[in-house]
């Protein structure tokens, strides 16, 4: 098998239990969570919800854990660490100060949504430490920011035009639809700013976090 393929699907030495970097129990727990979470979210929020980076991330993290794929885990770390951390700040701020710093977590306080569905949303708080731990275990793949930028370039225009009232991934404005500039200009800015000011700095931080000896 070519080396570039094995870099994507897992370590070259194979995924035997003796050489596994990711515990089996963690793979099983995350898979059970996804199996429970996905159909409930689909019924509650609709198909467009699975175009959120965080929801796509749940599925890709599951694949990355089972394959022990350095690339997939690194890719998700680049794409999710900043936004999931901002989500946590917004949620904790709303809980402690009754004020949303950025927006995007209001649904967690909506009594019209079943409390079990809202409780499932707490996975956002677990994803950053999980990804940081997994990157530390597997190492960091320097191609990750390119993969995340490519995913963004595909997903964001879809979010912008399909069911724009849901403002998936803030493609219409941060927290709420913005009206300070033309929507097309905001979209262009998004496609430039996210890779430059979010993904690239996260990429550099993850290179440091994983250590040069672990990089490919």
C-alpha positions in Angstrom: 0.0 0.0 0.0 1.5 3.4 -1.0 2.7 5.5 1.9 0.4 8.4 1.2 -2.6 6.1 1.6 -1.5 4.6 4.8 -0.8 8.1 6.1 -4.5 8.8 5.7 -6.1 5.6 7.0 -3.7 4.9 9.9 -0.2 4.1 11.0 1.9 2.1 8.6 2.5 -0.6 11.2 -1.2 -1.5 11.2 -3.9 -1.2 13.9 -3.4 -4.3 16.0 -4.4 -3.9 19.7 -0.7 -4.2 20.7 0.2 -1.1 18.6 -3.0 0.9 19.0 -2.6 4.5 20.1 -6.3 5.0 20.7 -8.0 2.9 23.4 -10.8 0.6 22.1 -13.1 1.8 24.8 -12.8 5.4 23.5 -13.6 4.3 20.0 -16.7 2.4 21.2 -18.0 5.3 23.4 -17.6 7.8 20.6 -19.3 5.5 18.1 -22.2 4.9 20.5 -22.6 8.6 21.0 -22.7 9.2 17.2 -25.2 6.4 16.6 -27.5 8.0 19.3 -26.8 11.6 18.4 -27.1 11.6 14.6 -30.7 10.4 14.1 -32.0 12.6 17.0 -30.3 15.7 15.6 -31.6 14.9 12.1 -35.1 14.7 13.4 -34.8 17.8 15.6 -32.8 20.2 13.4 -33.0 18.8 9.8 -30.4 17.8 7.3 -28.8 21.2 7.0 -27.5 20.9 10.6 -25.0 18.2 9.4 -23.2 20.9 7.4 -22.0 22.5 10.6 -18.3 22.0 11.0 -18.9 20.5 14.5 -21.5 18.0 13.2 -19.4 16.9 10.3 -16.6 16.7 12.8 -18.4 14.2 14.9 -18.6 11.8 12.0 -15.0 12.4 10.9 -13.6 12.1 14.4 -15.3 8.7 14.7 -13.6 7.6 11.4 -10.3 9.1 12.5 -10.4 7.3 15.9 -11.1 3.9 14.4 -8.5 4.3 11.7 -6.1 6.1 14.0 -5.6 8.5 11.1 -3.2 11.3 11.9 -4.5 13.3 8.9 -8.2 13.1 9.8 -7.6 13.9 13.5 -5.3 16.8 12.6 -7.7 18.1 10.0 -10.5 18.1 12.5 -8.3 19.8 15.1 -7.5 22.6 12.7 -11.1 23.1 11.8 -12.7 22.7 15.2 -10.5 23.8 18.1 -11.0 27.6 17.8 -14.8 27.4 17.0 -15.5 24.8 19.6 -13.6 26.8 22.2 -15.6 29.9 21.3 -18.7 27.8 21.7 -17.7 26.8 25.2 -16.9 30.4 26.1 -20.3 31.5 24.9 -22.1 28.7 26.7 -20.3 29.2 29.9 -20.8 33.0 29.7 -24.6 32.5 29.2 -24.7 30.1 32.2 -22.7 32.2 34.6 -23.3 35.7 33.4 -26.6 35.2 31.5 -25.0 36.8 28.5 -23.9 35.4 25.1 -20.5 36.6 24.1 -20.7 35.6 20.5 -24.0 33.8 20.0 -24.7 30.4 18.6 -25.6 28.7 21.9 -29.0 30.2 22.4 -30.7 27.0 21.4 -29.2 25.3 24.5 -31.6 27.5 26.6 -34.7 27.0 24.4 -37.4 25.1 26.5 -39.1 24.1 23.2 -36.2 21.8 22.5 -36.2 18.6 24.6 -33.7 18.7 27.3 -32.1 15.4 26.2 -31.4 16.9 22.8 -29.8 20.0 24.4 -27.8 17.8 26.7 -26.3 16.0 23.7 -25.0 19.4 22.6 -22.5 19.3 25.5 -20.3 17.3 23.2 -18.9 20.6 22.0 -17.1 21.0 25.4 -15.5 17.6 25.0 -14.2 17.9 21.4 -11.3 20.3 22.0 -9.6 18.2 24.8 -10.3 15.0 22.8 -8.6 16.4 19.7 -5.7 17.8 21.5 -5.1 14.5 23.3 -5.5 12.5 20.0 -3.0 14.8 18.2 -0.6 14.3 21.0 -1.0 10.6 20.7 -0.9 10.3 16.9 1.2 13.3 15.9 0.2 16.2 13.6 -0.1 16.0 9.8 0.9 19.3 8.2 -1.6 18.8 5.4 -4.4 19.3 7.8 -5.0 23.0 7.2 -5.2 22.5 3.5 -7.9 19.8 3.9 -9.9 22.1 6.2 -9.6 25.0 3.8 -10.8 22.8 1.0 -13.7 21.6 3.1 -14.6 25.2 4.0 -14.5 26.2 0.3 -17.1 23.5 -0.4 -19.3 23.7 2.6 -19.6 27.5 3.2 -21.1 28.4 -0.2 -23.6 25.6 0.3 -24.5 27.1 3.7 -24.7 30.5 2.2 -27.3 29.6 -0.5 -29.1 26.6 1.0 -31.6 27.5 3.8 -29.7 30.8 4.6 -32.2 31.5 7.4 -30.3 28.9 9.5 -27.0 30.8 9.2 -25.0 27.5 9.3 -21.4 28.1 10.2 -22.1 31.8 10.5 -22.1 32.2 6.7 -24.6 35.1 7.0 -23.1 36.7 10.1 -21.5 36.0 13.5 -24.3 34.7 15.7 -26.9 36.5 13.6 -27.2 37.7 10.0 -25.1 40.8 9.6 -26.2 43.9 7.7 -23.0 46.0 7.8 -21.9 45.0 4.3 -23.3 43.2 1.3 -23.8 39.5 1.9 -21.6 38.6 -1.0 -18.7 40.7 0.4 -19.1 39.0 3.8 -18.9 35.6 2.1 -15.7 36.5 0.2 -14.2 37.9 3.4 -15.2 34.7 5.3 -13.4 32.5 2.7 -10.2 34.6 3.1 -10.2 35.4 6.8 -10.9 31.9 8.1 -7.9 30.2 6.5 -5.5 33.1 7.2 -6.6 34.1 10.7 -8.0 30.8 12.1 -6.7 27.7 10.3 -3.1 28.8 9.7 -2.4 30.0 13.3 -4.1 26.8 14.6 -1.9 24.8 12.3 1.2 26.4 13.7 0.0 25.9 17.3 -0.7 22.2 16.6 2.7 21.7 15.1 4.2 23.0 18.3 1.7 21.0 20.4 2.6 17.7 18.7 6.3 18.4 18.6 8.6 18.4 15.6 9.5 14.7 16.0 5.9 13.7 15.5 5.3 15.7 12.3 5.2 14.3 8.8 
